[in-house]
Amino acid sequence: MAIIANILLFIASICIVGLNTGALSKPSPTGDAGVGYVWTLLMINIVFCIAMIIVAIITNSKGGYNWVPGSGTSRTVLVIAGVLSALIISIIGSLFRNEMGETPLIVKMLISIAPWIIPIILIIGHFILVNTGIRDSIPEGVYKWPLSIIGGLSILSSVLMIGAFIFQSNIQYAANVDKIVQDDVDNQQRLKDDIDSCDISTGMVFILVLTNAYQQADVRERAIAKVKTHPDYQGELIHILQTGYASEAFQFLASNDVDDKKRFPEAVIVGITKQTEAFRETIKSTYSASDYYPELFQSESECVVKTADKFKGLGVDFKPAITDLRKAINGRPDIKRPELISEQILDKWLKNN
């Protein structure tokens, strides 16, 4: 076993010589060369770590760690923590020595020298430990203190790095939450400003989308109040249903009541027809399955059926118009596509009516 360990230590030494005299002694390149540089460092470090882990296992089997405090499981855990921490710090030092950011000072100091000092101490220390004759012929302090110091500082650095990472992650998370909240506040204020600045006599159609049930209550209530400042908002809604903006009118009608429902049934039929024309135009412009997504027409279809339900029983049958709307979605049977949520919505309504 000692022979195997010595061979692995020789391989580890070659890796470290390669790092110190080659990759680590040169400035980090950029571009494609930088990618090759990082892969070179990574592969050398992987070989070094595998070799040292096997050596540590052999050392433990030969009683080389008997000087480590504790016994049994506690000693094994301490040895594993020390060796792995030292290897991790060494790898981080070689890969990220110029990118430490706000890492604690003690970690920066150790990492800056880690690619040189840690591997040399590990190799020399384990060479002594694995070769019983050499280990027994020299004072224990020769290998004990260098390995203890490196192991202890590496464990400390690992703990500090983990703590710094958690701390920075919490700060970033809090900042992201604050930004999301502020963005939402800013967006809501922008919507309110749009509502307040709307010329209701000519631009009512542009704030109808803000009256649906999915808007925040204060924005929605503000938009509804603004709509109803129009001298004849119902007449304007009926007019909009007869234009290419019928979907905007349905946004309002699906979520809000009107003062005189009897004025609307015929206009709703016209609006559904206009929505059908819009569906057909959209389908006509599709050329492949990638043009379809499950939510296509979902909002429009929901608003249409909710509006139809609001005006049922007023002498108008909405089923033929909604049937045409459903057929419009199948305007390109030659294209294989995912099932649309809008199809399910319309099919369910037609089945129940």
HELIX and SHEET records of a PDB file:
HELIX    1   1 ALA A    2  THR A   21  1                                  20    
HELIX    2   2 ALA A   23  SER A   25  5                                   3    
HELIX    3   3 GLY A   31  SER A   61  1                                  31    
HELIX    4   4 GLY A   72  PHE A   96  1                                  25    
HELIX    5   5 LEU A  105  VAL A  130  1                                  26    
HELIX    6   6 THR A  132  SER A  137  1                                   6    
HELIX    7   7 GLY A  141  SER A  197  1                                  57    
HELIX    8   8 ILE A  200  GLY A  203  1                                   4    
HELIX    9   9 MET A  204  THR A  211  5                                   8    
HELIX   10  10 ALA A  217  VAL A  227  1                                  11    
HELIX   11  11 TYR A  233  LEU A  241  1                                   9    
HELIX   12  12 ALA A  246  SER A  255  1                                  10    
HELIX   13  13 LYS A  261  ARG A  263  5                                   3    
HELIX   14  14 PRO A  265  LYS A  284  1                                  20    
HELIX   15  15 ALA A  289  ASP A  291  5                                   3    
HELIX   16  16 GLN A  298  LYS A  310  1                                  13    
HELIX   17  17 LYS A  319  ILE A  329  1                                  11    
HELIX   18  18 ILE A  341  ASN A  352  1                                  12    
END                                                                             
